Amino acid sequence: MKLYCLSNDPAKPCFVLSFKELMIMLDCGLSAQSVLNFLPLPPVPSTRLASLPNYTPPHINDPLLEG
């Protein structure tokens, strides 16, 4: 079993645990902007929802996390 640290910043930890042929990524930071791509869509198209502006978190401004 081996544990690898992929981050040099203690505030943004990211580890990979390898055991036999299994690799597990632990505690990996994810930008909130990236998460928006995976939000569920409403099941019924709605003009009211479509007219809302896209959500952008005001406190997220880290170019190292943006992809």
Secondary structure, DSSP 4 states (H G I P E B T S, - for coil): -EEEE--S-TTS--EEEEETTEEEEES----HHHHGGGSPPPSS--HHHHTSPPP--TT---TTT--
